[in-house]
Amino acid sequence: MPADLSFDQAPPIGVPFRFFLTAPWFGVAAGILLLWQGGDLLASRWMPGALALTHLLVLGFMLQAMTGALFQFVPVATGGNLWRAKAVATIVHPAFAAGAMLLCAGFLFPWPRCLEAAAVLMVSAGTLFLVTLARALTTTPAVGATVAGLRGAALALAVTLGLGAFLVTGLATGRAWPFIEVAHVHAAWGLGGWALLLLAGVAVIVVPMFQMTPPFPLLAAKVFPWLVIGCLLLWTGRLGGVAEGPASAGLFALLALAATFCATALRLQAKRRRKVDDPNVLMMRSAMGTGLAAVALCAWLGAGLPGSDNNRLHVAAGVLLVAPFVFAINGMLYKIVPFLNWLHLNRQGGPRAPPPNMHRMIPATAMGRQTGTQLGAFALLLAACLWPGLARPAGVALIVSFAWLARNLIGAVSTYRSFRRQIPAAARDSKS
């Protein structure tokens, strides 16, 4: 375990947990939507149902889990002080959740007022969160790959939210804006910037810590975020008159960087000192392998090779782009939540009431079966992009896998509360 982690600065356990416990229900909603609309939803990435499904996963599941992780990770890993973390989380959490639901409702029905309300909520809550995050990341004395990755991720989130608000406002008001071109740039900043940089910044610490791997190459990890940002800026230039050739070069360079990160993570996992596999290892491997497949398919489509005009292949590319982050988050939650349980119980009980082993927080069989179900659900979803008859079975599998994840996390919270009640009042009060 890294010696420079500042666990004393961790926020109250309820701050990250509120986000973690909410996130899986957006995955359940995605499954219900797929069950409702069936294979027609996957006919094109521009279908209202496809847009809603995508945002239930990226703005619902992913953003909730990633925001909760940052409330925990920034103080602990960087020593950055998140100003009034509990109060900020109390505002940001419901605003992000409501904004995601309103956005999806606005896509599906369509309701312009829902789209406008979603834009207001997401931008307002996002601004509050980003200002709080930026203050912590710019005042911390810490340096290194993780801080660079988190700063890059925060910048990318700001651009993603800004472009998203631009698109949503245009849809709601009927403006004649270049929606497809802006949407491509918006997606690149969201997945290739915000999600990729946050995953890389967190992985630099948690993969060696939890999976017993060698460390990531630190110099490369420090440079990686700024190379990614540079590629994204070049790709964004297509909106401002940059020629298609240089702009596309930025996109292909971004794909190459993503592939390098995935390959590096897989190489380090192959050198683990602890050879016992667990759901975290399985999901991280699956995430990196799926990421490489996504890069390959996106490069194929971007190069205009045979089949690149097939709408269903573009939808499949979207599934492959989202799946790695869902897998990585799922696997990390199974490490982070038990660890937070143990950490907070240990701080409250001390030597007079030692906490249970982390492996007792969530049963291993429940974690293993849930991760297997989720991998199967996304395999079905990917297959449904080409064979629409599999869409509803994929929806059922998504509902089961995300509901199972929610059940496992709720069980971890129940275990925390049960053991907390067993801590003698005198010990608990002295640590509070």
Secondary structure, 3 states (H helix, E strand, C coil): CCCCCCHHHCCCCHHHHHHHHHHHHHHHHHHHHHHHHHHHHHCCCCCHHHHHHHHHHHHHHHHHHHHHHHHHHHHHHHCCCCCCHHHHHHHHHHHHHHHHHHHHHHHHCCCHHHHHHHHHHHHHHHHHHHHHHHHHHHHCCCCCHHHHHHHHHHHHHHHHHHHHHHHHHHHHHCCCCCHHHHHHHHHHHHHHHHHHHHHHHHHHHHHHHHHCCCCCCHHHHHHHHHHHHHHHHHHHHHHCCCCHHHHHHHHHHHHHHHHHHHHHHHHHHHCCCCCCCCHHHHHHHHHHHHHHHHHHHHHHHHCCCCCCCCHHHHHHHHHHHHHHHHHHHHHHHHHHHHHHHHHHHHHHHHHHCCCCCHHHCCCHHHHHHHHHHHHHHHHHHHHHHHCHHHHHHHHHHHHHHHHHHHHHHHHHHHHHHHHHHHCCHHHHHHHC
